[in-house]
């Protein structure tokens, strides 16, 4: 069997999750052979994970002829450019969310989230994504969209049941929320392409779009997104510093609260919520209400294991779950988080796709549609009206 050699672009939080998953791929011979990042921390990352080669530029990484796949784990504002460069260099590409976004152009008044009309952002993002899609398709290489929710066991079981029952999905409700990102770039539209809705809400949005297509295929129907409504805000802005407590977000020109509603061409609905002011850890949830029942996919929190403890000190070295501000009291402990949230299955699928040439479950079409709908939501929120697609 031919070995698949992977090069990582970036060595932050997401890269750590991907490395964990690569180490557990089975049935395919995979090696993470190189990693690229500008800072000195890339040397420590490579040492800890036994990666043979480090690069200080993306150009150097994609010039490596031995690499088959480039895994892009960088900030969102460079995703589209890196995708095209890597694929034109003959590499298959895995790219973290989001696929694209509006990060500003010369002449934009700063901060762009407050001054550039969202209708203009939507128009420009759509044109840029169309150009990126054409460039991808021209290479003949695989594009794999790293949307872990598509692979989370609770979602894949939802898919299995929908295929078996062929029931009609009437309404879906999805959420990803937590107490806010510590990263400075998360506060700025020019670096992240939006706030809580695109940074976190893209996950449940991709999931509801994906599940609706599962239903459509099972029932032999064509279903598209007909329209979008949305509302966003900065609900934590009213808090003085001494009342912020566990809320970590401090937006410059992005939202910390957002709710987006999709109306599908069959008249059914899906609502996605995301907030940066939710205490108690990360909420990754999707509820699916059908003509024959209901399916609750509680990715996190779930009740695989619960604990009640009284000593923070004794638990100093114990991982509970992401974004909890304490370990005492009642806690929902996330077991095998990389499996529960779909990272292992995602990378397994991608490596099998590279080995066999088939398309991934999380593909270019899903990446494109997620951003299109998300930016239509921003447009709808700013103008206070329904946007028809």
C-alpha positions as a LaTeX table, in Angstrom:
\begin{tabular}{lrrr}
\hline
Residue & $x$ (\AA) & $y$ (\AA) & $z$ (\AA) \\
\hline
Unk1 & 0.00 & 0.00 & 0.00 \\
Unk2 & 1.31 & 3.46 & $-0.93$ \\
Unk3 & 1.93 & 5.74 & 2.01 \\
Unk4 & $-0.05$ & 9.00 & 2.11 \\
Unk5 & 2.11 & 11.88 & 3.29 \\
Unk6 & 0.41 & 14.86 & 4.90 \\
Unk7 & 1.67 & 18.39 & 5.47 \\
Unk8 & 0.04 & 20.51 & 8.15 \\
Unk9 & $-0.37$ & 24.26 & 7.67 \\
Unk10 & $-0.63$ & 25.62 & 11.19 \\
Unk11 & 0.08 & 24.09 & 14.58 \\
Unk12 & $-2.60$ & 25.45 & 16.89 \\
Unk13 & $-5.64$ & 23.93 & 18.64 \\
Unk14 & $-7.22$ & 22.37 & 15.56 \\
Unk15 & $-3.90$ & 20.96 & 14.34 \\
Unk16 & $-3.57$ & 19.13 & 17.67 \\
Unk17 & $-6.99$ & 17.53 & 17.13 \\
Unk18 & $-6.07$ & 16.49 & 13.61 \\
Unk19 & $-2.74$ & 15.01 & 14.71 \\
Unk20 & $-4.58$ & 12.92 & 17.30 \\
Unk21 & $-6.85$ & 11.62 & 14.54 \\
Unk22 & $-4.04$ & 10.89 & 12.04 \\
Unk23 & $-2.36$ & 8.69 & 14.64 \\
Unk24 & $-5.50$ & 6.54 & 14.77 \\
Unk25 & $-6.20$ & 6.04 & 11.07 \\
Unk26 & $-6.52$ & 2.34 & 10.23 \\
Unk27 & $-6.40$ & 0.47 & 6.93 \\
Unk28 & $-4.47$ & 3.30 & 5.25 \\
Unk29 & $-0.75$ & 4.02 & 5.67 \\
Unk30 & $-0.53$ & 7.69 & 6.68 \\
Unk31 & 2.36 & 9.86 & 7.83 \\
Unk32 & 2.24 & 13.50 & 8.90 \\
Unk33 & 5.57 & 14.33 & 7.31 \\
Unk34 & 5.78 & 18.13 & 7.60 \\
Unk35 & 4.31 & 21.12 & 9.42 \\
Unk36 & 4.49 & 24.81 & 8.56 \\
Unk37 & 4.06 & 27.86 & 10.79 \\
Unk38 & 5.84 & 31.17 & 11.26 \\
Unk39 & 6.45 & 31.13 & 15.02 \\
Unk40 & 9.06 & 29.25 & 17.01 \\
Unk41 & 6.33 & 27.07 & 18.55 \\
Unk42 & 6.31 & 24.99 & 15.35 \\
Unk43 & 9.58 & 23.41 & 16.47 \\
Unk44 & 8.07 & 22.23 & 19.74 \\
Unk45 & 4.96 & 20.98 & 17.90 \\
Unk46 & 7.08 & 18.96 & 15.48 \\
Unk47 & 9.20 & 17.54 & 18.31 \\
Unk48 & 6.18 & 16.49 & 20.41 \\
Unk49 & 4.52 & 14.78 & 17.46 \\
Unk50 & 7.61 & 13.30 & 15.79 \\
Unk51 & 7.15 & 15.27 & 12.59 \\
Unk52 & 10.33 & 15.09 & 10.54 \\
Unk53 & 10.22 & 18.41 & 8.71 \\
Unk54 & 9.29 & 21.97 & 9.69 \\
Unk55 & 8.67 & 24.83 & 7.26 \\
Unk56 & 8.46 & 28.55 & 7.93 \\
Unk57 & 6.25 & 29.38 & 4.95 \\
Unk58 & 3.26 & 27.89 & 3.18 \\
Unk59 & 5.09 & 28.14 & $-0.12$ \\
Unk60 & 7.86 & 25.94 & 1.20 \\
Unk61 & 5.32 & 23.39 & 2.45 \\
Unk62 & 3.43 & 23.00 & $-0.84$ \\
Unk63 & 6.68 & 22.85 & $-2.80$ \\
Unk64 & 7.52 & 19.54 & $-1.09$ \\
Unk65 & 6.99 & 16.97 & $-3.84$ \\
Unk66 & 6.71 & 14.10 & $-1.39$ \\
Unk67 & 3.53 & 15.49 & 0.19 \\
Unk68 & 0.20 & 14.20 & $-1.11$ \\
Unk69 & $-2.17$ & 16.16 & 1.13 \\
Unk70 & $-2.10$ & 19.64 & 2.67 \\
Unk71 & $-4.22$ & 20.04 & 5.81 \\
Unk72 & $-5.03$ & 23.73 & 6.33 \\
Unk73 & $-5.46$ & 24.58 & 10.03 \\
Unk74 & $-4.82$ & 28.32 & 9.79 \\
Unk75 & $-6.90$ & 31.44 & 10.56 \\
Unk76 & $-9.91$ & 31.83 & 8.22 \\
Unk77 & $-8.72$ & 34.90 & 6.33 \\
Unk78 & $-6.10$ & 32.89 & 4.39 \\
Unk79 & $-8.13$ & 29.74 & 3.69 \\
Unk80 & $-9.30$ & 30.42 & 0.12 \\
Unk81 & $-5.87$ & 31.55 & $-1.09$ \\
Unk82 & $-4.13$ & 28.56 & 0.49 \\
Unk83 & $-6.65$ & 26.09 & $-0.92$ \\
Unk84 & $-6.07$ & 27.24 & $-4.48$ \\
Unk85 & $-2.28$ & 27.47 & $-4.14$ \\
Unk86 & $-2.00$ & 23.97 & $-2.67$ \\
Unk87 & $-4.30$ & 22.33 & $-5.20$ \\
Unk88 & $-2.54$ & 24.02 & $-8.13$ \\
Unk89 & 0.67 & 22.60 & $-6.67$ \\
Unk90 & $-0.83$ & 19.14 & $-7.17$ \\
Unk91 & $-1.96$ & 18.45 & $-3.61$ \\
Unk92 & $-5.23$ & 17.14 & $-2.26$ \\
Unk93 & $-6.52$ & 19.59 & 0.35 \\
Unk94 & $-8.23$ & 19.36 & 3.72 \\
Unk95 & $-9.40$ & 22.74 & 4.97 \\
Unk96 & $-10.83$ & 23.70 & 8.33 \\
Unk97 & $-13.96$ & 25.82 & 8.58 \\
Unk98 & $-14.94$ & 28.30 & 7.37 \\
Unk99 & $-14.37$ & 27.73 & 3.66 \\
Unk100 & $-14.38$ & 31.45 & 2.90 \\
Unk101 & $-15.51$ & 34.83 & 4.19 \\
Unk102 & $-15.26$ & 38.57 & 3.78 \\
Unk103 & $-12.11$ & 39.92 & 5.40 \\
Unk104 & $-11.93$ & 43.37 & 3.86 \\
Unk105 & $-10.59$ & 45.06 & 0.76 \\
Unk106 & $-8.46$ & 48.11 & 0.13 \\
Unk107 & $-10.47$ & 51.23 & 0.86 \\
Unk108 & $-12.83$ & 49.61 & 3.38 \\
Unk109 & $-13.47$ & 51.73 & 6.44 \\
Unk110 & $-12.37$ & 49.98 & 9.62 \\
Unk111 & $-13.64$ & 48.16 & 11.50 \\
Unk112 & $-15.27$ & 46.50 & 8.52 \\
Unk113 & $-17.94$ & 44.66 & 10.52 \\
Unk114 & $-19.49$ & 48.01 & 11.39 \\
Unk115 & $-18.99$ & 49.84 & 8.11 \\
Unk116 & $-19.10$ & 47.50 & 5.10 \\
Unk117 & $-22.70$ & 46.66 & 4.07 \\
Unk118 & $-23.49$ & 42.98 & 4.49 \\
Unk119 & $-25.21$ & 42.91 & 1.08 \\
Unk120 & $-21.87$ & 43.88 & $-0.46$ \\
Unk121 & $-20.07$ & 41.28 & 1.65 \\
Unk122 & $-22.51$ & 38.61 & 0.42 \\
Unk123 & $-22.02$ & 39.59 & $-3.22$ \\
Unk124 & $-18.23$ & 39.60 & $-2.98$ \\
Unk125 & $-18.00$ & 36.38 & $-0.96$ \\
Unk126 & $-20.24$ & 34.60 & $-3.47$ \\
Unk127 & $-18.06$ & 35.71 & $-6.41$ \\
Unk128 & $-14.87$ & 34.74 & $-4.59$ \\
Unk129 & $-16.28$ & 31.31 & $-3.67$ \\
Unk130 & $-17.35$ & 30.71 & $-7.27$ \\
Unk131 & $-13.84$ & 31.54 & $-8.44$ \\
Unk132 & $-12.33$ & 29.29 & $-5.75$ \\
Unk133 & $-14.68$ & 26.45 & $-6.67$ \\
Unk134 & $-13.75$ & 26.74 & $-10.36$ \\
Unk135 & $-10.05$ & 26.70 & $-9.48$ \\
Unk136 & $-10.52$ & 23.62 & $-7.28$ \\
Unk137 & $-12.46$ & 21.72 & $-9.92$ \\
Unk138 & $-9.86$ & 22.55 & $-12.59$ \\
Unk139 & $-7.12$ & 20.77 & $-10.63$ \\
Unk140 & $-8.80$ & 17.37 & $-10.49$ \\
Unk141 & $-7.64$ & 16.99 & $-6.90$ \\
Unk142 & $-9.80$ & 16.22 & $-3.86$ \\
Unk143 & $-11.12$ & 19.00 & $-1.65$ \\
Unk144 & $-12.16$ & 17.82 & 1.80 \\
Unk145 & $-14.07$ & 20.18 & 4.09 \\
Unk146 & $-13.15$ & 19.56 & 7.74 \\
Unk147 & $-16.65$ & 19.77 & 9.20 \\
Unk148 & $-16.45$ & 17.39 & 12.15 \\
Unk149 & $-20.18$ & 17.53 & 12.93 \\
Unk150 & $-20.93$ & 15.51 & 9.78 \\
Unk151 & $-18.90$ & 12.69 & 11.33 \\
Unk152 & $-20.00$ & 12.96 & 14.97 \\
Unk153 & $-21.56$ & 9.61 & 16.01 \\
Unk154 & $-24.80$ & 11.25 & 17.17 \\
Unk155 & $-25.19$ & 12.86 & 13.73 \\
Unk156 & $-24.22$ & 9.74 & 11.76 \\
Unk157 & $-26.82$ & 7.77 & 13.74 \\
Unk158 & $-29.38$ & 10.46 & 12.88 \\
Unk159 & $-28.43$ & 9.92 & 9.23 \\
Unk160 & $-28.86$ & 6.14 & 9.56 \\
Unk161 & $-32.35$ & 6.54 & 11.03 \\
Unk162 & $-33.42$ & 9.10 & 8.41 \\
Unk163 & $-32.30$ & 6.76 & 5.63 \\
Unk164 & $-34.14$ & 3.83 & 7.21 \\
Unk165 & $-37.42$ & 5.64 & 7.90 \\
Unk166 & $-37.43$ & 8.05 & 4.95 \\
Unk167 & $-39.49$ & 10.32 & 7.21 \\
Unk168 & $-39.96$ & 13.99 & 6.35 \\
Unk169 & $-37.84$ & 16.45 & 8.35 \\
Unk170 & $-40.22$ & 19.19 & 9.46 \\
Unk171 & $-37.92$ & 21.24 & 11.68 \\
Unk172 & $-34.33$ & 21.18 & 12.91 \\
Unk173 & $-32.76$ & 23.19 & 15.73 \\
Unk174 & $-28.98$ & 23.37 & 16.05 \\
Unk175 & $-26.61$ & 25.14 & 18.41 \\
Unk176 & $-22.96$ & 25.65 & 19.15 \\
Unk177 & $-22.24$ & 28.06 & 21.98 \\
Unk178 & $-19.80$ & 28.68 & 24.81 \\
Unk179 & $-18.45$ & 31.47 & 27.00 \\
Unk180 & $-16.34$ & 33.09 & 24.29 \\
Unk181 & $-13.01$ & 32.68 & 22.54 \\
Unk182 & $-9.76$ & 33.76 & 24.19 \\
Unk183 & $-8.23$ & 34.41 & 20.75 \\
Unk184 & $-7.84$ & 38.09 & 19.86 \\
Unk185 & $-8.68$ & 37.43 & 16.20 \\
Unk186 & $-12.16$ & 36.16 & 17.17 \\
Unk187 & $-13.18$ & 39.71 & 18.06 \\
Unk188 & $-12.42$ & 41.14 & 14.61 \\
Unk189 & $-14.36$ & 40.68 & 11.38 \\
Unk190 & $-11.25$ & 41.29 & 9.26 \\
Unk191 & $-9.60$ & 38.18 & 10.75 \\
Unk192 & $-12.54$ & 35.84 & 11.31 \\
Unk193 & $-15.18$ & 36.87 & 8.76 \\
Unk194 & $-17.88$ & 37.37 & 11.36 \\
Unk195 & $-18.71$ & 36.53 & 14.94 \\
Unk196 & $-20.32$ & 33.65 & 16.79 \\
Unk197 & $-22.52$ & 32.61 & 13.85 \\
Unk198 & $-19.68$ & 31.91 & 11.45 \\
Unk199 & $-17.06$ & 30.88 & 14.00 \\
Unk200 & $-19.29$ & 28.37 & 15.80 \\
Unk201 & $-22.71$ & 28.43 & 14.17 \\
Unk202 & $-21.21$ & 27.17 & 10.91 \\
Unk203 & $-21.10$ & 23.70 & 12.50 \\
Unk204 & $-24.83$ & 23.25 & 13.21 \\
Unk205 & $-25.63$ & 25.11 & 9.98 \\
Unk206 & $-23.58$ & 22.60 & 7.95 \\
Unk207 & $-25.27$ & 19.78 & 9.85 \\
Unk208 & $-28.82$ & 20.90 & 9.11 \\
Unk209 & $-28.00$ & 21.50 & 5.45 \\
Unk210 & $-26.41$ & 18.05 & 5.27 \\
Unk211 & $-29.29$ & 16.28 & 7.02 \\
Unk212 & $-31.81$ & 17.90 & 4.70 \\
Unk213 & $-29.92$ & 16.51 & 1.73 \\
Unk214 & $-29.85$ & 13.07 & 3.35 \\
Unk215 & $-33.63$ & 13.26 & 3.57 \\
Unk216 & $-33.95$ & 14.49 & $-0.01$ \\
Unk217 & $-31.87$ & 11.62 & $-1.39$ \\
Unk218 & $-33.73$ & 9.05 & 0.73 \\
Unk219 & $-37.08$ & 10.29 & $-0.58$ \\
Unk220 & $-35.96$ & 10.91 & $-4.16$ \\
Unk221 & $-36.59$ & 14.65 & $-3.92$ \\
Unk222 & $-34.80$ & 17.88 & $-4.78$ \\
Unk223 & $-34.70$ & 20.27 & $-1.81$ \\
Unk224 & $-32.86$ & 23.59 & $-1.72$ \\
Unk225 & $-32.61$ & 26.60 & 0.60 \\
Unk226 & $-35.38$ & 29.03 & $-0.38$ \\
Unk227 & $-34.79$ & 31.91 & 2.03 \\
Unk228 & $-32.99$ & 33.05 & 5.17 \\
Unk229 & $-33.86$ & 35.30 & 8.10 \\
Unk230 & $-31.47$ & 36.23 & 10.89 \\
Unk231 & $-30.89$ & 38.35 & 13.97 \\
Unk232 & $-27.56$ & 39.14 & 15.61 \\
Unk233 & $-26.40$ & 41.26 & 18.52 \\
Unk234 & $-23.84$ & 41.99 & 21.22 \\
Unk235 & $-25.76$ & 41.00 & 24.31 \\
Unk236 & $-22.74$ & 41.00 & 26.65 \\
Unk237 & $-21.78$ & 44.56 & 25.70 \\
Unk238 & $-23.98$ & 45.85 & 28.52 \\
Unk239 & $-21.80$ & 44.17 & 31.16 \\
Unk240 & $-19.21$ & 46.27 & 33.03 \\
Unk241 & $-15.86$ & 44.52 & 33.59 \\
Unk242 & $-16.68$ & 43.48 & 37.16 \\
Unk243 & $-19.82$ & 41.66 & 35.96 \\
Unk244 & $-18.32$ & 39.80 & 33.04 \\
Unk245 & $-17.29$ & 36.82 & 35.18 \\
Unk246 & $-16.85$ & 33.76 & 32.95 \\
Unk247 & $-17.77$ & 35.58 & 29.73 \\
Unk248 & $-14.52$ & 35.87 & 27.78 \\
Unk249 & $-15.67$ & 37.41 & 24.50 \\
Unk250 & $-15.01$ & 41.09 & 23.89 \\
Unk251 & $-16.11$ & 41.81 & 20.31 \\
Unk252 & $-14.78$ & 44.72 & 18.29 \\
Unk253 & $-17.11$ & 44.53 & 15.28 \\
Unk254 & $-18.66$ & 41.03 & 15.37 \\
Unk255 & $-21.70$ & 39.50 & 17.05 \\
Unk256 & $-21.64$ & 37.47 & 20.27 \\
Unk257 & $-25.25$ & 36.28 & 19.76 \\
Unk258 & $-26.95$ & 35.15 & 16.58 \\
Unk259 & $-29.91$ & 33.14 & 15.39 \\
Unk260 & $-30.42$ & 32.18 & 11.75 \\
Unk261 & $-33.52$ & 30.52 & 10.29 \\
Unk262 & $-33.52$ & 28.66 & 6.99 \\
Unk263 & $-36.68$ & 28.00 & 5.02 \\
Unk264 & $-36.30$ & 25.13 & 2.58 \\
Unk265 & $-38.01$ & 24.80 & $-0.79$ \\
Unk266 & $-40.43$ & 22.22 & 0.67 \\
Unk267 & $-41.62$ & 24.75 & 3.28 \\
Unk268 & $-39.79$ & 23.15 & 6.23 \\
Unk269 & $-37.51$ & 25.04 & 8.60 \\
Unk270 & $-34.22$ & 24.92 & 10.50 \\
Unk271 & $-32.96$ & 27.33 & 13.14 \\
Unk272 & $-29.32$ & 27.72 & 14.15 \\
Unk273 & $-28.24$ & 29.53 & 17.32 \\
Unk274 & $-24.76$ & 30.48 & 18.45 \\
Unk275 & $-23.59$ & 32.61 & 21.33 \\
Unk276 & $-20.35$ & 33.65 & 23.02 \\
Unk277 & $-21.99$ & 34.22 & 26.39 \\
Unk278 & $-23.11$ & 30.71 & 27.40 \\
Unk279 & $-21.53$ & 29.40 & 30.60 \\
Unk280 & $-21.02$ & 25.73 & 31.42 \\
Unk281 & $-18.85$ & 24.50 & 28.56 \\
Unk282 & $-19.46$ & 23.98 & 24.85 \\
Unk283 & $-22.98$ & 23.20 & 23.67 \\
Unk284 & $-23.00$ & 21.15 & 20.45 \\
Unk285 & $-26.58$ & 20.08 & 19.85 \\
Unk286 & $-28.94$ & 19.32 & 16.98 \\
Unk287 & $-32.60$ & 18.32 & 17.27 \\
Unk288 & $-34.44$ & 16.85 & 14.29 \\
Unk289 & $-38.24$ & 16.67 & 14.28 \\
Unk290 & $-39.73$ & 14.45 & 11.59 \\
Unk291 & $-43.10$ & 13.19 & 10.41 \\
Unk292 & $-42.42$ & 10.01 & 12.36 \\
Unk293 & $-40.53$ & 11.07 & 15.47 \\
Unk294 & $-37.75$ & 13.15 & 16.97 \\
Unk295 & $-33.97$ & 12.74 & 17.15 \\
Unk296 & $-31.82$ & 14.59 & 19.70 \\
Unk297 & $-28.10$ & 14.55 & 18.87 \\
Unk298 & $-26.39$ & 15.73 & 22.05 \\
Unk299 & $-22.78$ & 15.86 & 20.93 \\
Unk300 & $-21.74$ & 17.90 & 23.97 \\
Unk301 & $-22.78$ & 18.00 & 26.70 \\
Unk302 & $-23.98$ & 14.43 & 26.95 \\
Unk303 & $-24.42$ & 12.08 & 29.88 \\
Unk304 & $-21.85$ & 9.41 & 28.97 \\
Unk305 & $-20.36$ & 10.23 & 32.37 \\
Unk306 & $-21.27$ & 12.66 & 35.11 \\
Unk307 & $-19.27$ & 13.59 & 38.18 \\
Unk308 & $-19.70$ & 15.53 & 41.38 \\
Unk309 & $-16.40$ & 16.67 & 42.91 \\
Unk310 & $-15.41$ & 19.19 & 45.57 \\
Unk311 & $-11.67$ & 19.81 & 45.10 \\
Unk312 & $-10.35$ & 21.84 & 42.18 \\
Unk313 & $-6.79$ & 21.23 & 43.34 \\
Unk314 & $-7.05$ & 17.44 & 43.13 \\
Unk315 & $-8.49$ & 17.68 & 39.63 \\
Unk316 & $-5.77$ & 20.00 & 38.28 \\
Unk317 & $-4.45$ & 17.41 & 35.82 \\
Unk318 & $-7.84$ & 15.94 & 34.83 \\
Unk319 & $-9.57$ & 17.02 & 31.60 \\
Unk320 & $-13.34$ & 17.38 & 31.95 \\
Unk321 & $-14.53$ & 19.06 & 28.76 \\
Unk322 & $-13.80$ & 22.13 & 26.66 \\
Unk323 & $-14.57$ & 25.63 & 28.01 \\
Unk324 & $-15.77$ & 24.74 & 31.52 \\
Unk325 & $-14.58$ & 27.33 & 34.03 \\
Unk326 & $-14.39$ & 24.86 & 36.93 \\
Unk327 & $-14.20$ & 21.11 & 37.54 \\
Unk328 & $-16.13$ & 20.87 & 40.80 \\
Unk329 & $-19.86$ & 20.42 & 41.31 \\
Unk330 & $-21.86$ & 18.39 & 38.84 \\
Unk331 & $-20.03$ & 18.02 & 35.53 \\
Unk332 & $-20.74$ & 16.29 & 32.21 \\
Unk333 & $-17.43$ & 14.63 & 31.40 \\
Unk334 & $-16.76$ & 14.25 & 27.68 \\
Unk335 & $-15.30$ & 10.80 & 27.04 \\
Unk336 & $-13.10$ & 10.37 & 23.96 \\
Unk337 & $-13.88$ & 13.91 & 22.85 \\
Unk338 & $-12.12$ & 13.52 & 19.50 \\
Unk339 & $-14.41$ & 10.55 & 18.73 \\
Unk340 & $-17.56$ & 12.09 & 20.21 \\
Unk341 & $-17.14$ & 15.23 & 18.13 \\
Unk342 & $-16.22$ & 13.38 & 14.93 \\
Unk343 & $-12.56$ & 14.27 & 14.40 \\
Unk344 & $-11.36$ & 10.66 & 14.23 \\
Unk345 & $-14.03$ & 9.65 & 11.73 \\
Unk346 & $-13.47$ & 12.80 & 9.67 \\
Unk347 & $-9.76$ & 12.15 & 9.12 \\
Unk348 & $-10.42$ & 8.43 & 8.54 \\
Unk349 & $-12.88$ & 9.30 & 5.77 \\
Unk350 & $-10.49$ & 11.81 & 4.21 \\
Unk351 & $-7.59$ & 9.37 & 4.12 \\
Unk352 & $-9.78$ & 6.67 & 2.60 \\
Unk353 & $-10.88$ & 9.20 & $-0.03$ \\
Unk354 & $-7.28$ & 10.02 & $-0.94$ \\
Unk355 & $-6.45$ & 6.30 & $-1.14$ \\
Unk356 & $-9.49$ & 5.41 & $-3.27$ \\
Unk357 & $-10.32$ & 8.62 & $-5.13$ \\
Unk358 & $-13.91$ & 8.83 & $-3.90$ \\
Unk359 & $-15.52$ & 12.05 & $-2.66$ \\
Unk360 & $-15.78$ & 12.75 & 1.11 \\
Unk361 & $-19.02$ & 13.02 & 3.07 \\
Unk362 & $-18.09$ & 16.62 & 3.88 \\
Unk363 & $-17.36$ & 18.10 & 0.48 \\
Unk364 & $-17.01$ & 21.29 & $-1.54$ \\
Unk365 & $-20.77$ & 21.65 & $-2.09$ \\
Unk366 & $-21.41$ & 21.68 & 1.66 \\
Unk367 & $-18.56$ & 24.12 & 2.30 \\
Unk368 & $-19.92$ & 26.50 & $-0.36$ \\
Unk369 & $-23.56$ & 26.32 & 0.74 \\
Unk370 & $-22.73$ & 26.86 & 4.41 \\
Unk371 & $-20.95$ & 30.16 & 3.76 \\
Unk372 & $-23.55$ & 31.28 & 1.21 \\
Unk373 & $-26.37$ & 30.79 & 3.73 \\
Unk374 & $-24.35$ & 32.26 & 6.62 \\
Unk375 & $-23.63$ & 35.49 & 4.72 \\
Unk376 & $-27.21$ & 35.68 & 3.50 \\
Unk377 & $-28.05$ & 35.59 & 7.21 \\
Unk378 & $-25.76$ & 38.52 & 7.97 \\
Unk379 & $-27.38$ & 40.45 & 5.11 \\
Unk380 & $-30.87$ & 39.60 & 6.40 \\
Unk381 & $-29.98$ & 40.68 & 9.95 \\
Unk382 & $-28.56$ & 44.03 & 8.88 \\
Unk383 & $-31.52$ & 44.93 & 6.68 \\
Unk384 & $-34.18$ & 43.36 & 8.90 \\
Unk385 & $-35.79$ & 41.34 & 6.13 \\
Unk386 & $-35.99$ & 37.90 & 4.55 \\
Unk387 & $-33.34$ & 37.16 & 1.91 \\
Unk388 & $-34.53$ & 34.92 & $-0.92$ \\
Unk389 & $-31.86$ & 32.69 & $-2.47$ \\
\hline
\end{tabular}
